């Protein structure tokens, strides 16, 4: 891990615009560990919600908004989340002529650092009332009765039967850990697939086995996708994790088999 990464360190908060605060982390580092090289076995998007966006109008009055940021999964880098928080804070005492200008600047900076396509949109206060919590559709596996003492990632728990199905399963029990600080990250995991039926208690054991696993959010979702493809061999698969927020930001990676699943909707689960 790059020793210059700001996560887990004491920092000085800057309130005037500074794009140099953004810190990249190469995607290839983790992908190579799970056997992914040049050709990606999935499509998808990383959806970030930043809830603490604020800047000054030209007359000096503050404005606030929430930002939805969509990173292309084929960008060379992800953005380290604390660096994005610091970057967003640098807007706080900076004057912008309009919300559109804020979007333009953010999108330009994030594309430069991530080295890929980025889409930024702002949700202004007039639209806040439209925000709703949404529970995933499908079958929640969390109430299945089982015993386990395995909390280290174990793909051997994953297997399938012979009956072909098309279904959506989800769990609120996903817990992984930040590779820098060791802090736990919590998420609702949503799996949609077509193929031979995934054994549900085995899937739950697998989700629980990630409890001591370390990785950035994007890396963990890609590892889950690869494990499911290798062990259960579905015809179609999407894996979507809605992580709880930290530092005013939540990160929601979506991965699917190419051309089979629409890009993830930016739903908001209750814990977000």
C-alpha positions, 0 to 999 in steps of 0.5 A: 500500500502506498505510504502516501495514502491519506487514509488513517492519517491525521490531515489538515482540512483545506477549505479552498479548491485543491484538486491535488488532494485526490489520491489514486489507487491502481485497480490492477493491483487487486485484479492481478491477485484474483487472476484478472489481467487485460480482459475484464470478465465483467462490466459495471460501474462504481456509484459513489454518493457524497452527502457533504457537498458545499460551495459559495455563490459568487455573492458569498452565500453557501450552497449545499448539495449531494453528489452522485459520482459514477466511475467507469470500472475500466478506469485505471484507478479508483479514488481513495475515499478519504482523499475525495472527502478532503477534495470535496471539503476544499470547495467549502470556501470556493466561489462558483458561478453555478451548480453546473460549474461545480459539476464541470470542475468535479468531473474534470478532476475525477476523470484526470485522477481516475484516468477513466470516464466519470459522470457527476450529477448534483441533487439540490435541496429542492429534490431532497424530499424525493429521497427514499429508502428501498429494500432489495427485491428477492429472497433475503438469506440472512434468516437461514438456520446454520452454524459456522465458525469460519470468518476468513474468505472461503469460496469452497462454501459456494456450490449449486444444484441441478435446477435452473432458476432466475432469481435475486438473493440478498444479504445485509450481513456483508462485513469486510475491512479497510486494508489501511485502517482495519475498520469494518465496512458494512454492506447489503449484498445483492446477487441476481443470476440465471443458472443452476440454483446456488445453494442458499445456506452455502452462499450465506456461509460464504458471505459470513466468511468475508467478515475478516476479509480486507479490501477496498469496496470495489476489490471485494465485489470483484472477488465475490463476482469471480468466486461465484462465477468460478464455483457456481458457473451461472449463465448470467450474474450481477453482484451489487454491494451497497456499503454504508457511508463513511466520512459523508460518502458511500461507495456502491460497486456493481459488476455483471456479466457483459451485456446481460444486466443493466447498470445498477440503479442508485437505490438507497438502502436503510443503513445508508 
